[in-house]
Amino acid sequence: MTADRIPPRPPARRRRRRLRLALVGGLALSLSASACLPSGSRVESGGSGDAAGGSPLPVAATPVPTPSGPTPRPSFVPPTPTPQPTFLVYTVAAGDNLNTIAHKFGTTARSIAFWNRATYPSLDPEAPGYRPGLVQVGWTLSLIPNAVFDEQTLPEPSDLIGPSPTTSPSDDEAISSGDPSGAIDPNTP
């Protein structure tokens, strides 16, 4: 009877331990194999899903470290407009003329004349009364340092004519009331 003797069975505790180690080892092996695959091709075979003919389930991708902070979003930023030149105001002192002022600020006397022709009609180079030598002490001249006026960009005279005047309702009333001169009587309501 001793030869027929069956070896003693390991205690139940030992069997459970071996089973756990086998399961953890198998899981670790499948995870390490899955980690080597590209993220799009990883699938997990569901235990009963494959046996029953189900489709493979996607495995959650391993988190990829991302930079901290807000996620950049594309946005449209309109271009910054080019600033217009800034005029400098110069007060004419004793002994100044357009040439000396122009030399001080790196421009030309004709440019200063063009920039100031609306304020001082004697400085209009296109007018018959153009007198560049007539600059009086105390005049305030607008000029742009280190810039020259481009005479080629002048508007045409037809562009300078404003919109045609419109008649006011009081003018229409005066004409319709029978006053042929179109004069408005300030005493009428």
Backbone as a chain_set.jsonl record, in Angstrom:
{"seq": "MTADRIPPRPPARRRRRRLRLALVGGLALSLSASACLPSGSRVESGGSGDAAGGSPLPVAATPVPTPSGPTPRPSFVPPTPTPQPTFLVYTVAAGDNLNTIAHKFGTTARSIAFWNRATYPSLDPEAPGYRPGLVQVGWTLSLIPNAVFDEQTLPEPSDLIGPSPTTSPSDDEAISSGDPSGAIDPNTP", "coords": {"N": [[0.757, -1.151, 0.0], [1.942, 1.109, 0.328], [3.193, 1.754, -2.003], [1.199, 2.462, -3.624], [0.469, 4.77, -2.768], [-0.836, 8.037, -2.732], [0.499, 11.184, -3.492], [0.658, 13.727, -1.016], [-1.796, 16.273, -1.065], [-1.319, 19.732, -1.839], [-1.871, 22.262, 0.572], [-4.951, 24.151, 0.583], [-4.591, 26.815, 0.693], [-2.066, 27.277, -0.451], [-2.564, 26.532, -3.057], [-4.384, 28.495, -3.914], [-2.708, 30.692, -3.834], [-0.788, 30.095, -5.837], [-2.49, 30.129, -8.025], [-3.312, 32.803, -8.051], [-0.821, 34.058, -8.537], [-0.305, 33.063, -11.094], [-2.426, 34.206, -12.536], [-1.88, 36.992, -12.18], [0.646, 37.124, -13.34], [0.016, 36.391, -15.983], [-1.678, 38.514, -16.675], [0.107, 40.679, -16.422], [1.904, 39.993, -18.434], [0.257, 40.165, -20.708], [-0.429, 42.873, -20.637], [2.084, 44.098, -20.945], [2.715, 43.233, -23.509], [0.661, 44.433, -24.907], [1.269, 47.099, -24.536], [3.325, 47.484, -26.277], [2.188, 47.705, -28.73], [0.855, 49.915, -31.307], [-1.326, 52.641, -30.362], [-3.808, 52.707, -31.712], [-4.274, 50.098, -32.54], [-4.736, 48.44, -30.437], [-6.674, 46.056, -28.86], [-9.021, 44.556, -26.719], [-9.775, 41.376, -25.806], [-12.826, 40.374, -24.984], [-13.8, 38.287, -22.319], [-16.182, 36.563, -22.351], [-17.188, 37.665, -24.573], [-15.731, 37.056, -26.923], [-16.064, 34.336, -27.033], [-18.747, 34.106, -27.416], [-18.983, 35.16, -29.873], [-18.777, 37.878, -30.052], [-17.682, 41.272, -30.791], [-14.297, 42.573, -30.671], [-13.288, 44.61, -27.916], [-12.309, 48.013, -27.566], [-9.266, 49.005, -26.017], [-8.558, 51.181, -23.343], [-6.546, 53.953, -24.025], [-3.142, 54.454, -23.126], [-2.421, 57.027, -20.877], [-1.025, 60.016, -22.15], [1.535, 62.231, -21.347], [0.748, 65.658, -21.142], [1.411, 69.103, -21.917], [1.293, 71.435, -19.262], [-1.132, 73.958, -18.464], [-3.222, 76.323, -20.264], [-4.992, 75.146, -23.157], [-3.819, 75.897, -26.333], [-5.658, 77.914, -28.572], [-6.606, 78.456, -31.898], [-6.812, 81.715, -33.179], [-8.169, 84.628, -34.731], [-6.43, 87.469, -35.339], [-6.77, 90.718, -36.122], [-4.739, 92.592, -38.404], [-2.48, 95.083, -37.219], [-3.175, 98.41, -37.844], [-1.267, 100.637, -39.896], [0.195, 103.357, -38.353], [-0.761, 106.774, -38.795], [1.284, 109.523, -39.863], [2.656, 111.607, -37.337], [2.05, 114.91, -36.681], [4.138, 117.65, -35.939], [4.062, 120.592, -34.059], [5.285, 123.699, -34.744], [6.385, 126.814, -33.597], [6.924, 129.828, -35.154], [9.907, 131.614, -34.856], [11.839, 134.636, -34.293], [13.809, 135.519, -37.093], [13.474, 133.151, -38.443], [12.813, 131.271, -41.419], [11.137, 129.472, -44.067], [13.033, 127.716, -45.166], [15.094, 127.493, -43.188], [13.661, 126.386, -41.087], [12.814, 123.993, -42.281], [15.297, 122.769, -42.66], [16.078, 122.335, -40.0], [14.332, 120.282, -39.273], [14.599, 118.225, -41.096], [13.19, 118.176, -43.556], [11.466, 119.63, -46.41], [11.117, 123.041, -47.572], [8.989, 123.449, -49.283], [7.347, 121.285, -48.626], [6.563, 121.982, -46.02], [5.114, 124.235, -46.665], [2.979, 123.114, -48.167], [1.731, 121.527, -46.165], [0.705, 123.488, -44.513], [-0.951, 125.14, -45.954], [-3.727, 125.48, -45.812], [-4.182, 126.831, -43.446], [-2.565, 129.111, -43.669], [-2.941, 130.951, -46.348], [-1.016, 132.246, -47.97], [1.022, 130.484, -48.136], [0.362, 128.528, -49.942], [1.48, 126.576, -52.45], [0.285, 126.249, -54.945], [-1.297, 128.39, -55.399], [-1.904, 131.662, -56.819], [-1.002, 133.728, -55.194], [1.268, 132.849, -53.821], [3.735, 133.117, -51.453], [6.513, 132.233, -50.226], [8.48, 133.404, -48.691], [7.222, 134.965, -46.861], [6.832, 134.643, -43.777], [5.632, 134.877, -40.625], [6.548, 135.917, -37.313], [5.455, 133.989, -34.611], [3.566, 132.47, -35.947], [2.063, 129.263, -36.08], [3.255, 126.375, -37.27], [2.495, 123.317, -38.8], [4.231, 120.305, -39.12], [5.935, 117.392, -40.374], [8.534, 115.734, -39.019], [11.484, 114.73, -40.749], [10.213, 113.925, -43.113], [8.827, 114.149, -46.422], [6.551, 115.95, -48.352], [4.455, 114.442, -50.703], [3.812, 115.474, -53.784], [2.579, 114.206, -55.857], [0.449, 112.777, -54.937], [-1.688, 114.417, -54.591], [-5.141, 115.347, -54.365], [-7.503, 115.444, -57.076], [-8.903, 118.487, -58.403], [-11.675, 118.202, -58.826], [-12.312, 116.309, -56.943], [-12.234, 117.707, -54.638], [-14.499, 119.162, -54.426], [-17.352, 119.476, -52.531], [-20.384, 117.738, -51.413], [-23.457, 118.37, -53.17], [-25.526, 121.1, -52.175], [-28.438, 120.655, -50.192], [-31.921, 121.429, -50.181], [-33.604, 122.974, -47.494], [-36.505, 122.204, -45.495], [-37.808, 124.579, -44.869], [-37.075, 126.273, -46.954], [-38.439, 125.1, -49.078], [-41.06, 125.543, -48.302], [-41.191, 128.321, -48.445], [-40.949, 128.724, -51.143], [-43.174, 127.371, -52.122], [-45.175, 128.86, -50.941], [-45.594, 131.02, -52.469], [-43.792, 133.076, -52.556], [-41.684, 134.461, -54.724], [-38.946, 135.049, -54.582], [-37.844, 133.303, -52.825], [-37.121, 133.934, -50.303], [-36.825, 133.703, -46.8], [-39.1, 134.357, -44.296], [-38.466, 135.545, -41.174], [-40.397, 135.954, -39.248], [-42.493, 134.256, -39.617], [-44.085, 131.281, -38.475]], "CA": [[0.0, 0.0, 0.0], [2.811, 2.264, 0.351], [3.519, 2.131, -3.363], [0.02, 3.08, -4.196], [0.164, 5.959, -2.0], [-1.0, 9.267, -3.484], [1.225, 12.236, -2.786], [-0.274, 14.613, -0.306], [-2.212, 17.476, -1.795], [-0.902, 20.938, -1.138], [-3.0, 22.887, 1.263], [-5.768, 25.03, -0.261], [-3.983, 28.157, 0.731], [-0.974, 27.286, -1.408], [-3.161, 26.465, -4.39], [-4.905, 29.825, -4.243], [-1.568, 31.588, -4.057], [-0.246, 29.789, -7.15], [-3.463, 30.578, -9.006], [-3.191, 34.269, -8.115], [0.431, 34.391, -9.198], [-0.458, 32.748, -12.508], [-3.292, 35.23, -13.113], [-1.161, 38.265, -12.203], [1.705, 36.985, -14.345], [-0.62, 36.433, -17.308], [-2.143, 39.879, -16.887], [1.294, 41.51, -16.637], [2.435, 39.646, -19.744], [-0.619, 40.703, -21.762], [-0.303, 44.334, -20.605], [3.363, 44.512, -21.526], [2.617, 43.005, -24.955], [-0.256, 45.446, -25.428], [1.949, 48.393, -24.486], [4.228, 47.586, -27.416], [1.404, 47.93, -29.947], [0.375, 51.293, -31.461], [-2.555, 52.828, -29.599], [-4.998, 52.444, -32.51], [-4.46, 48.684, -32.845], [-4.939, 47.675, -29.208], [-8.031, 45.598, -28.582], [-9.098, 43.608, -25.622], [-10.756, 40.349, -26.108], [-13.713, 40.17, -23.837], [-13.811, 36.874, -21.971], [-17.329, 35.876, -22.92], [-17.535, 38.307, -25.835], [-15.151, 36.322, -28.036], [-16.633, 32.995, -27.085], [-20.111, 34.215, -27.916], [-18.943, 35.737, -31.204], [-18.836, 39.334, -29.952], [-16.547, 41.973, -31.386], [-13.303, 42.973, -29.681], [-13.518, 45.903, -27.276], [-11.086, 48.827, -27.556], [-8.624, 49.201, -24.731], [-8.295, 52.595, -23.067], [-5.172, 54.309, -24.358], [-2.285, 54.876, -22.025], [-2.382, 58.495, -20.869], [0.198, 60.641, -22.643], [1.704, 63.496, -20.627], [0.507, 66.867, -21.935], [1.942, 70.283, -21.24], [0.334, 72.07, -18.366], [-1.569, 75.287, -18.884], [-4.381, 76.311, -21.154], [-4.797, 74.615, -24.496], [-3.832, 77.009, -27.286], [-6.735, 77.904, -29.545], [-6.325, 79.389, -32.993], [-7.682, 82.891, -33.17], [-7.858, 85.606, -35.756], [-6.077, 88.78, -34.821], [-6.634, 91.606, -37.276], [-3.44, 93.265, -38.421], [-2.435, 96.423, -36.654], [-3.052, 99.382, -38.931], [-0.086, 101.482, -39.878], [-0.2, 104.662, -37.816], [-0.554, 107.947, -39.632], [2.381, 110.326, -39.333], [2.285, 112.558, -36.305], [2.521, 116.252, -36.975], [4.783, 118.432, -34.891], [3.678, 121.997, -34.191], [6.446, 124.568, -34.534], [6.061, 128.235, -33.562], [7.96, 130.584, -35.864], [10.651, 132.561, -34.015], [12.496, 135.71, -35.045], [14.913, 135.064, -37.944], [13.128, 131.904, -39.127], [12.124, 131.232, -42.704], [10.774, 128.08, -44.342], [14.234, 126.9, -45.414], [15.795, 127.184, -41.925], [12.802, 125.462, -40.333], [12.889, 122.7, -42.965], [16.621, 122.2, -42.385], [16.08, 121.853, -38.606], [13.51, 119.086, -39.091], [14.875, 117.211, -42.113], [12.156, 118.16, -44.588], [11.672, 120.692, -47.392], [10.284, 124.23, -47.382], [7.751, 123.244, -50.044], [6.507, 120.381, -47.841], [5.963, 122.769, -44.932], [4.122, 125.107, -47.295], [1.803, 122.312, -48.481], [1.06, 121.104, -44.941], [0.1, 124.629, -43.828], [-1.612, 126.035, -46.911], [-5.11, 125.764, -45.416], [-4.139, 127.82, -42.365], [-1.914, 130.332, -44.182], [-3.077, 130.891, -47.816], [0.18, 132.715, -48.679], [1.951, 129.354, -48.241], [-0.156, 127.55, -50.894], [2.322, 126.598, -53.647], [-0.503, 126.22, -56.165], [-2.084, 129.618, -55.492], [-1.15, 132.762, -57.445], [-0.422, 134.587, -54.156], [2.265, 132.076, -53.066], [4.907, 133.886, -51.02], [7.154, 131.417, -49.189], [9.34, 134.225, -47.835], [6.393, 135.682, -45.897], [6.547, 133.844, -42.592], [5.63, 135.855, -39.531], [6.857, 135.43, -35.973], [4.26, 133.602, -33.873], [2.775, 131.494, -36.682], [2.284, 127.867, -35.683], [3.334, 125.559, -38.479], [2.459, 121.863, -38.604], [5.177, 119.623, -40.009], [6.315, 116.025, -40.012], [9.992, 115.643, -39.09], [12.118, 113.726, -41.612], [9.278, 113.472, -44.147], [8.651, 115.084, -47.521], [5.208, 115.898, -48.916], [4.436, 113.901, -52.054], [2.882, 116.27, -54.584], [1.911, 113.338, -56.819], [-0.739, 112.195, -54.317], [-2.699, 115.453, -54.377], [-6.43, 115.013, -54.972], [-7.923, 116.245, -58.222], [-9.812, 119.555, -57.976], [-13.057, 117.727, -58.807], [-12.499, 115.55, -55.702], [-12.302, 118.631, -53.518], [-15.832, 119.747, -54.38], [-18.186, 118.744, -51.586], [-21.685, 117.328, -51.92], [-24.316, 119.496, -53.545], [-26.372, 121.47, -51.044], [-29.836, 120.252, -50.276], [-32.816, 122.476, -49.696], [-34.232, 122.679, -46.209], [-37.963, 122.273, -45.614], [-38.281, 125.963, -44.809], [-36.913, 126.831, -48.292], [-39.519, 124.572, -49.898], [-42.291, 126.214, -47.884], [-41.171, 129.691, -48.939], [-41.168, 128.682, -52.582], [-44.55, 126.965, -52.367], [-46.113, 129.851, -50.419], [-45.808, 132.043, -53.471], [-42.732, 134.077, -52.517], [-40.815, 134.078, -55.844], [-37.518, 135.22, -54.278], [-37.389, 132.197, -51.987], [-36.632, 134.462, -49.033], [-37.488, 133.168, -45.623], [-39.562, 135.388, -43.379], [-38.183, 135.066, -39.817], [-41.554, 136.146, -38.378], [-43.491, 133.199, -39.822], [-43.77, 130.094, -37.642]], "C": [[0.824, 1.253, 0.0], [3.165, 2.695, -1.054], [2.346, 2.806, -4.032], [-0.33, 4.406, -3.534], [0.142, 7.205, -2.879], [-0.249, 10.37, -2.728], [0.239, 13.188, -2.111], [-0.571, 15.874, -1.125], [-1.745, 18.699, -1.039], [-2.116, 21.567, -0.467], [-3.709, 23.875, 0.323], [-5.181, 26.433, -0.335], [-2.888, 28.282, -0.314], [-1.507, 27.275, -2.842], [-3.706, 27.84, -4.814], [-3.783, 30.804, -4.54], [-0.977, 31.364, -5.438], [-1.184, 30.3, -8.247], [-3.411, 32.104, -9.161], [-1.926, 34.693, -8.833], [0.341, 34.125, -10.7], [-1.331, 33.805, -13.19], [-2.586, 36.576, -13.226], [-0.045, 38.222, -13.232], [1.137, 37.065, -15.752], [-1.116, 37.839, -17.647], [-0.959, 40.806, -17.172], [1.891, 41.24, -18.021], [1.564, 40.236, -20.86], [-0.558, 42.239, -21.787], [1.013, 44.79, -21.224], [3.366, 44.285, -23.041], [1.72, 44.062, -25.592], [0.405, 46.824, -25.46], [2.887, 48.578, -25.668], [3.496, 47.854, -28.724], [1.058, 49.416, -30.066], [-1.009, 51.426, -30.827], [-3.81, 52.516, -30.398], [-5.265, 50.964, -32.722], [-4.675, 47.843, -31.597], [-6.409, 47.306, -29.07], [-7.964, 44.604, -27.453], [-10.131, 42.577, -26.002], [-11.569, 40.125, -24.852], [-13.825, 38.69, -23.57], [-14.975, 36.146, -22.605], [-17.702, 36.467, -24.27], [-16.991, 37.548, -27.024], [-15.787, 34.954, -28.171], [-18.032, 33.043, -27.672], [-20.143, 34.853, -29.296], [-19.041, 37.246, -31.195], [-17.614, 39.981, -30.576], [-15.567, 42.385, -30.306], [-13.603, 44.374, -29.161], [-12.234, 46.723, -27.3], [-10.582, 49.015, -26.135], [-8.395, 50.694, -24.543], [-6.821, 52.872, -23.313], [-4.416, 54.726, -23.111], [-2.205, 56.399, -22.024], [-1.008, 59.011, -21.288], [0.354, 61.964, -21.897], [1.517, 64.678, -21.579], [1.068, 68.065, -21.191], [0.864, 70.924, -20.372], [-0.023, 73.452, -18.89], [-2.731, 75.185, -19.843], [-4.022, 75.776, -22.536], [-4.832, 75.772, -25.485], [-4.962, 76.829, -28.289], [-6.381, 78.865, -30.666], [-7.315, 80.548, -32.94], [-7.232, 83.837, -34.265], [-7.583, 86.938, -35.091], [-5.918, 89.694, -36.024], [-5.293, 92.321, -37.244], [-3.548, 94.672, -37.842], [-2.285, 97.429, -37.786], [-1.79, 100.221, -38.775], [-0.485, 102.864, -39.373], [0.098, 105.778, -38.807], [0.597, 108.762, -39.036], [1.857, 111.355, -38.334], [2.896, 113.912, -36.638], [3.118, 116.878, -35.721], [4.372, 119.877, -35.126], [4.886, 122.846, -33.813], [5.978, 126.026, -34.576], [7.23, 129.005, -34.159], [8.568, 131.608, -34.911], [11.293, 133.618, -34.911], [13.682, 135.134, -35.825], [14.627, 133.772, -38.671], [12.553, 132.172, -40.507], [11.863, 129.752, -43.005], [11.993, 127.19, -44.541], [14.952, 126.542, -44.115], [14.972, 126.216, -41.081], [12.882, 124.067, -40.951], [14.223, 122.012, -42.683], [16.689, 121.638, -40.962], [15.387, 120.505, -38.466], [13.658, 118.053, -40.207], [13.79, 117.084, -43.166], [12.443, 119.276, -45.594], [10.729, 121.86, -47.109], [8.958, 124.062, -48.114], [6.81, 122.297, -49.299], [5.822, 121.14, -46.71], [4.873, 123.675, -45.493], [2.85, 124.32, -47.619], [1.034, 121.939, -47.22], [0.297, 122.246, -44.269], [-0.695, 125.553, -44.747], [-3.058, 126.335, -46.544], [-5.151, 126.842, -44.341], [-3.605, 129.154, -42.861], [-1.944, 130.295, -45.704], [-1.851, 131.4, -48.577], [1.223, 131.606, -48.825], [1.469, 128.285, -49.219], [0.659, 127.613, -52.178], [1.533, 126.624, -54.953], [-1.332, 127.487, -56.361], [-1.252, 130.722, -56.148], [-0.488, 133.671, -56.405], [0.61, 133.872, -53.294], [3.483, 132.939, -52.753], [5.59, 133.123, -49.887], [8.053, 132.235, -48.264], [8.55, 134.969, -46.764], [5.996, 134.731, -44.776], [6.67, 134.793, -41.414], [5.91, 135.184, -38.197], [5.536, 135.146, -35.256], [3.365, 132.624, -34.625], [3.078, 130.094, -36.144], [2.178, 127.012, -36.946], [3.303, 124.078, -38.104], [3.418, 121.236, -39.598], [5.469, 118.23, -39.485], [7.825, 115.944, -40.132], [10.439, 114.482, -39.983], [11.154, 113.122, -42.636], [9.139, 114.565, -45.195], [7.258, 114.866, -48.098], [5.281, 115.416, -50.36], [3.376, 114.63, -52.869], [2.123, 115.42, -55.59], [0.619, 112.756, -56.248], [-1.815, 113.236, -54.036], [-4.017, 115.039, -55.007], [-6.713, 115.922, -56.161], [-8.871, 117.347, -57.741], [-11.27, 119.107, -57.939], [-13.352, 116.925, -57.543], [-12.671, 116.472, -54.506], [-13.679, 119.282, -53.391], [-16.702, 118.871, -53.501], [-19.507, 118.349, -52.205], [-22.536, 118.551, -52.244], [-25.252, 119.826, -52.388], [-27.799, 121.018, -51.279], [-30.697, 121.364, -49.711], [-33.434, 122.043, -48.384], [-35.733, 122.78, -46.385], [-38.482, 123.712, -45.586], [-38.118, 126.646, -46.164], [-38.052, 126.373, -49.2], [-40.836, 125.262, -49.57], [-42.352, 127.624, -48.447], [-41.458, 129.718, -50.429], [-42.626, 128.324, -52.867], [-45.56, 127.994, -51.859], [-46.326, 131.002, -51.387], [-44.777, 133.137, -53.443], [-41.736, 133.72, -53.618], [-39.34, 134.217, -55.515], [-36.978, 134.056, -53.462], [-36.872, 132.681, -50.655], [-37.466, 133.887, -47.901], [-37.845, 134.32, -44.703], [-39.343, 134.886, -41.968], [-39.388, 135.193, -38.89], [-42.613, 135.066, -38.575], [-43.077, 131.987, -39.017], [-43.309, 128.938, -38.453]], "O": [[0.342, 2.339, -0.323], [3.415, 3.877, -1.29], [2.521, 3.639, -4.922], [-1.365, 5.017, -3.8], [1.042, 7.389, -3.699], [-0.34, 10.48, -1.505], [-0.87, 13.409, -2.597], [0.305, 16.441, -1.778], [-1.755, 18.742, 0.191], [-3.249, 21.4, -0.919], [-3.103, 24.369, -0.628], [-5.294, 27.121, -1.35], [-2.801, 29.303, -0.995], [-0.956, 27.935, -3.724], [-3.5, 28.274, -5.947], [-3.917, 31.656, -5.418], [-0.689, 32.328, -6.148], [-0.737, 30.832, -9.263], [-3.462, 32.622, -10.276], [-1.963, 35.603, -9.661], [0.871, 34.903, -11.493], [-1.017, 34.251, -14.294], [-2.681, 37.235, -14.261], [0.18, 39.21, -13.932], [1.706, 37.729, -16.618], [-0.982, 38.291, -18.784], [-1.03, 41.633, -18.081], [2.334, 42.168, -18.698], [2.089, 40.75, -21.847], [-0.63, 42.836, -22.861], [1.039, 45.778, -21.957], [3.962, 45.07, -23.778], [1.997, 44.53, -26.697], [0.108, 47.627, -26.344], [3.214, 49.709, -26.026], [4.127, 48.195, -29.725], [0.974, 50.112, -29.054], [-1.769, 50.46, -30.761], [-4.805, 52.091, -29.81], [-6.391, 50.598, -33.057], [-4.786, 46.622, -31.704], [-7.281, 48.17, -29.158], [-6.967, 43.905, -27.268], [-11.225, 42.901, -26.465], [-11.05, 39.738, -23.805], [-13.937, 37.905, -24.511], [-14.76, 35.184, -23.341], [-18.446, 35.851, -25.033], [-17.683, 37.397, -28.031], [-16.022, 34.47, -29.278], [-18.452, 32.109, -28.355], [-21.224, 35.069, -29.844], [-19.355, 37.847, -32.222], [-16.622, 39.308, -30.855], [-15.952, 42.535, -29.146], [-14.114, 45.22, -29.895], [-11.159, 46.169, -27.071], [-11.356, 49.162, -25.189], [-8.069, 51.394, -25.502], [-5.954, 52.121, -22.867], [-4.986, 55.279, -22.171], [-1.947, 57.002, -23.066], [0.026, 58.513, -20.842], [-0.598, 62.742, -21.822], [2.062, 64.692, -22.682], [1.186, 68.039, -19.966], [-0.316, 70.942, -20.722], [0.721, 74.037, -19.677], [-3.17, 74.089, -20.193], [-2.898, 75.937, -23.013], [-5.782, 76.555, -25.477], [-5.194, 75.729, -28.791], [-5.906, 79.971, -30.409], [-8.505, 80.36, -32.686], [-6.069, 83.842, -34.669], [-8.424, 87.465, -34.362], [-5.037, 89.479, -36.856], [-4.772, 92.62, -36.17], [-4.571, 95.345, -37.966], [-1.368, 97.316, -38.6], [-1.319, 100.474, -37.666], [-1.407, 103.476, -39.911], [1.076, 105.729, -39.553], [0.85, 108.692, -37.833], [0.759, 111.891, -38.482], [4.103, 114.034, -36.847], [2.652, 116.655, -34.603], [4.338, 120.337, -36.267], [5.434, 122.728, -32.717], [5.254, 126.42, -35.49], [8.375, 128.857, -33.73], [7.857, 132.365, -34.25], [11.285, 133.499, -36.136], [14.465, 134.354, -35.283], [15.463, 133.323, -39.455], [11.886, 133.183, -40.728], [12.324, 128.88, -42.268], [11.986, 126.03, -44.128], [15.38, 125.399, -43.95], [15.526, 125.326, -40.434], [13.002, 123.074, -40.233], [14.264, 120.797, -42.489], [17.288, 120.586, -40.74], [15.79, 119.677, -37.649], [12.893, 117.089, -40.246], [13.504, 115.976, -43.62], [13.551, 119.811, -45.621], [9.681, 121.691, -46.486], [7.916, 124.487, -47.615], [5.594, 122.488, -49.336], [4.628, 120.956, -46.472], [3.83, 123.859, -44.867], [1.749, 124.812, -47.37], [-0.194, 122.024, -47.203], [-0.657, 121.998, -43.533], [-1.07, 126.651, -44.336], [-3.571, 127.38, -46.945], [-6.059, 127.674, -44.328], [-4.135, 130.208, -42.511], [-1.072, 129.677, -46.313], [-1.659, 131.019, -49.732], [2.2, 131.768, -49.556], [2.097, 127.232, -49.324], [0.554, 128.586, -52.926], [2.09, 126.997, -55.985], [-1.999, 127.637, -57.385], [-0.025, 130.715, -56.044], [0.506, 134.326, -56.721], [0.809, 134.253, -52.14], [4.17, 133.426, -53.652], [5.278, 133.342, -48.717], [8.356, 131.791, -47.156], [9.142, 135.547, -45.853], [4.944, 134.093, -44.833], [7.703, 135.439, -41.234], [5.552, 134.025, -37.983], [4.613, 135.96, -35.291], [2.492, 132.004, -34.018], [4.219, 129.788, -35.799], [1.131, 126.952, -37.591], [4.01, 123.648, -37.193], [3.422, 121.59, -40.777], [5.272, 117.935, -38.307], [8.359, 116.07, -41.234], [9.848, 113.402, -39.968], [11.268, 111.947, -42.984], [9.31, 115.749, -44.904], [6.838, 113.728, -48.308], [6.079, 115.924, -51.148], [2.179, 114.424, -52.665], [1.113, 115.871, -56.129], [-0.227, 112.287, -57.009], [-2.765, 112.952, -53.307], [-4.02, 114.437, -56.081], [-6.209, 117.043, -56.229], [-9.579, 117.148, -56.753], [-12.033, 119.586, -57.1], [-14.502, 116.857, -57.109], [-13.197, 116.059, -53.472], [-13.989, 119.885, -52.364], [-16.779, 117.66, -53.705], [-19.736, 118.591, -53.39], [-22.355, 119.624, -51.668], [-25.721, 118.923, -51.694], [-28.295, 121.002, -52.405], [-30.254, 122.144, -48.868], [-33.749, 120.869, -48.195], [-36.193, 123.393, -47.349], [-39.492, 124.018, -46.219], [-38.924, 127.509, -46.51], [-38.571, 127.156, -49.995], [-41.637, 125.534, -50.464], [-43.41, 128.084, -48.876], [-42.129, 130.624, -50.924], [-43.245, 128.909, -53.756], [-46.705, 127.995, -52.314], [-47.162, 131.87, -51.139], [-44.868, 134.067, -54.244], [-40.996, 132.749, -53.46], [-38.529, 133.534, -56.141], [-35.766, 133.847, -53.417], [-36.237, 131.912, -49.932], [-38.659, 133.625, -48.05], [-37.001, 135.153, -44.372], [-39.961, 133.897, -41.575], [-39.39, 134.578, -37.824], [-43.543, 134.97, -37.774], [-41.891, 131.688, -38.882], [-43.009, 127.878, -37.903]]}, "num_chains": 1, "name": "protein.A"}
